[in-house]
Amino acid sequence: MVKPKNVLLTLKEYNEKMGQTSNRYIMQELHIIDLKEVPKQKMEHLMNLLEHEKYIHWLRMNDYEVVREIF
């Protein structure tokens, strides 16, 4: 959750060779890391998107923790 420019600044502090690296490169690498994470279930992904975009939402689940309704 660190901004790419902050990642780049930290890398430059520890490695002089990073002087030619750009924010775009860091963003691409972070995207690759995200793609390598364990894929999320569709509902979990939906809930994360709703929370990230700050949508108001509610859901109801049954006794088996299966989503029955979502608003």
The 8 nearest C-alpha neighbors of each residue, nearest first, counted from 0:
[[1, 2, 3, 29, 6, 5, 33, 26],
 [2, 0, 3, 5, 6, 4, 29, 7],
 [1, 3, 5, 4, 6, 0, 7, 26],
 [4, 2, 6, 5, 22, 25, 26, 7],
 [3, 5, 7, 6, 2, 22, 8, 25],
 [6, 4, 8, 7, 2, 3, 9, 1],
 [7, 5, 3, 9, 4, 8, 10, 2],
 [6, 8, 4, 10, 5, 9, 11, 3],
 [9, 7, 5, 11, 10, 6, 4, 12],
 [10, 8, 12, 6, 11, 7, 5, 13],
 [9, 11, 7, 13, 12, 8, 14, 6],
 [10, 12, 14, 8, 17, 9, 13, 15],
 [13, 11, 9, 10, 14, 8, 15, 7],
 [14, 12, 10, 11, 9, 15, 17, 8],
 [13, 15, 11, 16, 17, 12, 10, 18],
 [14, 16, 17, 11, 18, 13, 12, 10],
 [17, 15, 18, 14, 19, 11, 20, 13],
 [16, 18, 20, 11, 15, 19, 14, 10],
 [19, 17, 16, 20, 15, 11, 14, 21],
 [20, 18, 17, 21, 16, 15, 11, 24],
 [19, 21, 17, 18, 24, 22, 7, 25],
 [22, 20, 23, 24, 19, 25, 7, 18],
 [21, 23, 25, 24, 4, 3, 26, 7],
 [24, 22, 26, 21, 25, 27, 3, 20],
 [23, 25, 27, 21, 22, 26, 28, 20],
 [24, 26, 22, 28, 23, 27, 3, 29],
 [27, 25, 23, 29, 24, 28, 3, 22],
 [28, 26, 30, 24, 25, 29, 23, 31],
 [27, 29, 31, 25, 30, 26, 24, 32],
 [28, 30, 32, 26, 31, 27, 25, 33],
 [31, 29, 33, 27, 28, 32, 26, 34],
 [32, 30, 28, 34, 33, 29, 27, 35],
 [31, 33, 29, 35, 30, 34, 28, 36],
 [34, 32, 30, 31, 35, 36, 29, 28],
 [35, 33, 31, 32, 36, 30, 38, 37],
 [36, 34, 32, 33, 31, 37, 38, 30],
 [37, 35, 33, 34, 38, 32, 39, 31],
 [36, 38, 39, 35, 34, 33, 40, 32],
 [39, 37, 36, 40, 34, 35, 41, 44],
 [40, 38, 44, 43, 41, 37, 42, 36],
 [39, 41, 43, 42, 44, 38, 45, 37],
 [42, 40, 44, 43, 45, 39, 46, 38],
 [41, 43, 45, 44, 40, 46, 39, 66],
 [44, 42, 46, 40, 45, 41, 47, 39],
 [43, 45, 41, 47, 42, 46, 39, 40],
 [46, 44, 42, 48, 43, 47, 41, 49],
 [45, 47, 49, 43, 48, 44, 42, 50],
 [48, 46, 44, 50, 45, 49, 51, 43],
 [49, 47, 51, 45, 46, 50, 52, 44],
 [48, 50, 46, 54, 52, 47, 51, 53],
 [49, 51, 53, 47, 48, 52, 54, 46],
 [50, 52, 48, 53, 49, 47, 54, 46],
 [51, 53, 49, 50, 54, 48, 47, 55],
 [54, 52, 50, 51, 49, 55, 48, 56],
 [55, 53, 49, 52, 56, 50, 51, 48],
 [54, 56, 53, 57, 49, 50, 70, 52],
 [57, 55, 70, 54, 58, 69, 49, 50],
 [58, 56, 70, 69, 59, 55, 68, 46],
 [57, 59, 69, 68, 70, 60, 66, 56],
 [60, 58, 68, 67, 66, 69, 61, 57],
 [59, 61, 66, 65, 67, 64, 58, 62],
 [60, 62, 64, 63, 65, 67, 66, 59],
 [63, 61, 64, 60, 65, 66, 59, 67],
 [64, 62, 61, 65, 60, 66, 67, 59],
 [65, 63, 60, 61, 62, 66, 59, 67],
 [64, 66, 60, 63, 61, 67, 62, 59],
 [67, 65, 60, 59, 68, 64, 61, 58],
 [66, 68, 60, 59, 65, 61, 69, 58],
 [69, 67, 59, 58, 66, 70, 60, 57],
 [68, 70, 58, 57, 59, 67, 56, 66],
 [69, 57, 56, 58, 68, 55, 59, 54]]
